[in-house]
């Protein structure tokens, strides 16, 4: 037996760099992985601030699990269910799971809207959900508009294997990075000039990395825009339960249920339990679409990334417990607000300002423009290298979030309990 | 708000029928879903014989779980691990999980071969694993050869979203449906004439639906073939532990470790715990590749279908228990052999013969040629409709497995305990 190198035998996807692993975003992660900080064992290691984790309220979850042994198919109390659950592979998911998720999605949105369990499609995390949506809505070469700054993982999730393009929509600090109709029109027209067919608009609300929310007027303007252009609207709302102070979160579900002209077939929500519950390892991604054909197609595609039935069963039990869920959401927000305050106060003492309109998410949008020699992305990258290699913090530069203004950095107030 | 139908706004994948849900294979499933048999509540319903489930030994698994409460992060004994596991999302997977899977894969193959845990890539079931392999190895329009009859789901798994083609390789009952060099050459040459680039050969060993295994000489001939053509070899070995009588299973891993001329970069194994352990709901799919570039690329792609960390943790504990695993594999084979005998004896009394070379899998390959008026696929479909609607058994017609000879049907001896 021998090894011969013939990578030309692989696919174009495998041979190209579409995954984006060499971007500063993933590079910072690798630096952290090779030298992780530990207060005792490796005090000079790199502190991870590049990963949005919500670990503040695991004590509540552990208490709940101890009190609910039947929620697991691996306890003496629950093991009789093991067989039926382990063999369950219907891509609709356990009915109890879909019911519980639909109820939880409503609760997280203040019960101002309802969700139909039959439109809940599961997927392998928000990562899998976004790719599935892209496969459903666009052909290779077609595009989604995405307001900047946006989560760097989108470049992998929506583009890599689908061949779909993402077109950044500009924003600026002078109006707190709002999504404006003018910027949307500009991006749309630019795509047209480049002969690129725009199939949709992808918004993240609350925003990662800004920690801001879209206000009602902006959401209505977005709905008008996508209807006029007859393109899809994909709303990533995976941080819905992390809004820790006023104003309250407004879901796209609330807007389309208003008396507004909207073709519901164009509207799709991506959700997940990775941020709101802090369970990224459990890979619970959700597509909620108002379009029957998309529900049907996404469900078929979910065969490639179903949620483990063991996990579906546990989540179904946990999220069906109204009292627990109410308490968890409230307590979690209180703790996040406190953590956010500690972090912003600390930065203020170091004379570092943050975007003041942030009231959600697990991050801050830090204004480090004053530390740049010149307002260029070269200088932003130079500052980033100092932060990662000398200050030993893994934060990402704003440019990796496609921010169009140099000098902004996301700071994650690590949400540890 | 209104609903307007504009499916032209969806992708070609979503608008086309590439999923194959209208094939007789899935049609039988739908007939079963709408009228499932129950011995008491619905004795005239359809009996499910279209799903390969291994449920014979769940008592052993339930006992193990009761005796190992620390294997679950949802028991009082294990809950302290909940936080670290729920937040774990490294696409390499838990090291304990990869170690345990590598060890289990060796054990299932009689410890005649070893597997390197660093080459174990997880995926959402074998379904996700196959799609990932196709994305890694072939561009849209390129093809894999697949000996017939083959699992109908391959048409979805490998083709649907990748744009890859599958080219059937003929086989015939006169030599027990063996994979011959001649048939491989014919399929390869036909593809060439059609200007289709063949990138690989996909074999299933043990075979679904034949229940047969590839012998050593056939495996060597296949290895020579793919090396001569310089194409990939993907070996689906998800039924490795279901070989219940002599001769013993020979993995491709054993052949490539022999003194044989083989470029290991061309060889990839797909594995899963859905059949050998009977856990399809847990979605544990595995790619084991000897090609570093494929390991690296498949691992990045696994972000779209990671195994739930809750499930990884439980599987790691269970498969690390040598004594349990040994007992489970032995006992499971004994029970399968007994069930197989009951089933073949029953069919023999009804004068139905089966392919005699079957000694693996959860199925039989029934010879119903004598029940056809004429040896055509039209008559096979007519017989299938009688079986499903009058006899009320959900079996699939051989043609849905791309069998080239009419009159063969897979019979699944439902593996219930």
Interface residues (C-beta under 8 A of the other chain):
Chain A: X1 X2 X3 X4 X5 X6 X7 X9 X10 X11 X12 X13 X14 X19 X21 X53 X55 X58 X61 X62 X65 X66 X69 X71 X72 X73 X74 X75 X76 X79 X80 X82 X83 X85 X86 X87 X88 X89 X124 X125 X127 X128 X131 X135 X136 X137 X138 X139 X142 X156 X157 X161 X199 X230 X231 X232 X256 X257 X260 X261 X262 X263 X264 X265 X266 X274 X278 X279 X280 X281 X282 X283 X290 X293 X294 X297 X300 X301 X303 X304 X305 X306 X307 X308 X309 X310 X311 X314
Chain B: X1 X2 X3 X4 X5 X6 X7 X9 X10 X11 X12 X13 X14 X19 X21 X53 X55 X58 X61 X62 X65 X66 X69 X71 X72 X73 X74 X75 X76 X79 X80 X82 X83 X85 X86 X87 X88 X89 X124 X125 X127 X128 X131 X135 X136 X137 X138 X139 X142 X156 X157 X161 X199 X230 X231 X232 X256 X257 X260 X261 X262 X263 X264 X265 X266 X274 X278 X279 X280 X281 X282 X283 X290 X293 X294 X297 X300 X301 X303 X304 X305 X306 X307 X308 X309 X310 X311 X314
